[in-house]
Amino acid sequence: MRVVLKPLFNVELPAGFEEILRSKLIKRELRTGETVEVDLLGKPLQFKVLLAEPSPLKVDSSTRIEVSTGEVSEITLDFGFDIQDAIPFKGGIVIVLGSEVRILNWKGQKVYSREFENLKKVRVAEGKVVVVHGDKITIIEP
């Protein structure tokens, strides 16, 4: 279990501050994307939860706390089917589900979907998706 926090204030945090945060957050439930307030020396300090793994997560003494100054974005997509392959490329990601090829943008929105009889292989090059099926290839440019 792990939590990545981003301070919403401008100050350099001392080494070992993660231990102080853990003690202040014990038994609290955190979710990715939310803002959490921690009281320190009578002052409320706000942190953005960049990642809670899993989300939601109840903080305990074994939870790994990390402090980051960057941003983390996470999207989990559930297709309800066994995924044979996932191929990332500049325009998004190609998902192979049995004989179906789906192309999604980076926000997880479907751009293209088609069933291919006798699907053999899917490759990506220069922003184009190449599907090998039967004795044919289909080139898709999303």
C-alpha positions in Angstrom: 0.0 0.0 0.0 1.3 3.4 -1.0 0.4 7.0 -1.0 2.0 9.8 -3.1 1.3 13.3 -1.7 2.0 16.7 -3.3 2.2 19.7 -0.9 -0.1 22.5 -1.9 2.2 25.1 -0.2 5.6 26.3 -1.1 8.2 25.1 1.5 11.0 22.6 1.6 10.1 19.6 3.7 12.8 18.0 5.9 14.1 14.5 5.5 12.0 12.0 7.3 8.8 14.1 6.9 7.0 11.1 5.5 7.1 9.4 8.9 5.4 12.5 10.4 2.8 12.4 7.7 2.1 8.7 8.2 1.5 9.3 12.0 -0.9 12.2 11.2 -2.8 10.1 8.6 -3.1 6.8 10.4 -6.6 5.4 10.2 -7.7 8.0 7.6 -9.1 6.9 4.3 -7.4 8.5 1.2 -8.5 8.5 -2.4 -6.5 9.4 -5.5 -7.2 13.0 -6.6 -8.6 14.3 -3.3 -7.1 17.0 -1.1 -6.2 16.1 2.5 -5.4 18.4 5.4 -2.8 17.6 8.0 -2.6 19.6 11.2 1.0 20.3 12.1 1.9 22.6 15.1 -1.6 24.1 15.0 -1.3 24.9 11.3 -3.4 23.1 8.7 -1.2 21.9 5.7 -2.9 20.8 2.5 -1.7 18.0 0.3 -3.1 16.6 -3.0 -3.3 12.8 -3.1 -1.6 12.1 -6.4 -1.8 8.4 -6.0 -3.5 6.1 -3.4 -2.7 2.5 -4.2 -5.3 1.0 -3.8 -7.8 3.8 -3.9 -9.5 4.2 -1.5 -6.8 3.3 1.0 -6.9 3.3 4.8 -3.5 4.4 6.1 -1.8 2.2 8.6 1.7 1.7 10.0 2.8 -0.3 6.9 1.6 2.3 4.3 4.5 3.7 2.3 4.2 7.5 2.2 6.0 9.5 -0.6 6.1 13.2 -1.1 6.3 14.5 -4.7 6.4 17.9 -6.4 5.2 16.5 -9.8 1.8 15.4 -11.0 0.6 11.8 -11.5 -2.5 10.9 -13.6 -4.0 7.5 -13.4 -6.9 6.0 -15.4 -8.0 2.4 -14.9 -10.3 0.9 -17.6 -12.3 -2.3 -17.0 -13.3 -4.1 -20.3 -14.9 -7.1 -18.7 -13.0 -9.3 -21.1 -9.5 -10.8 -21.1 -7.1 -8.4 -22.8 -4.7 -10.2 -25.2 -2.6 -7.1 -25.8 -2.3 -3.4 -25.1 -0.1 -1.3 -27.4 0.6 2.3 -26.5 1.4 4.8 -29.3 1.5 8.6 -29.7 -2.3 8.9 -30.4 -3.5 6.6 -27.6 -3.6 2.9 -27.0 -4.6 -0.1 -29.0 -6.4 -2.9 -27.1 -6.8 -6.4 -28.5 -9.8 -8.3 -27.1 -10.1 -11.7 -28.8 -10.8 -10.8 -32.4 -11.7 -7.2 -31.7 -9.3 -4.3 -32.0 -10.2 -1.1 -30.1 -8.3 2.2 -30.3 -8.6 4.5 -27.3 -7.3 8.1 -26.9 -5.2 8.8 -23.8 -8.4 9.7 -21.8 -9.8 6.2 -22.4 -12.4 7.3 -24.9 -13.1 4.9 -27.8 -11.8 6.2 -31.2 -12.2 3.0 -33.2 -13.5 -0.5 -32.8 -13.8 -3.4 -35.2 -13.9 -7.2 -35.2 -11.3 -8.9 -37.5 -11.9 -12.5 -38.7 -8.7 -14.6 -38.2 -6.9 -11.8 -36.3 -3.2 -12.7 -36.2 -1.2 -9.6 -35.1 -1.5 -5.9 -34.3 1.5 -3.5 -34.6 1.9 0.3 -34.4 4.3 2.5 -36.3 4.5 6.2 -37.0 1.0 6.8 -35.5 -0.7 4.2 -37.7 -2.1 0.8 -36.5 -1.4 -2.2 -38.7 -3.8 -5.2 -38.2 -2.8 -8.6 -39.7 -5.8 -10.8 -40.3 -6.2 -13.9 -42.5 -4.3 -13.1 -45.7 -4.9 -9.3 -45.4 -3.6 -6.3 -43.5 -5.6 -3.3 -42.6 -3.9 0.0 -41.9 -5.7 2.4 -39.5 -4.8 6.0 -39.0 -6.7 7.4 -36.1 
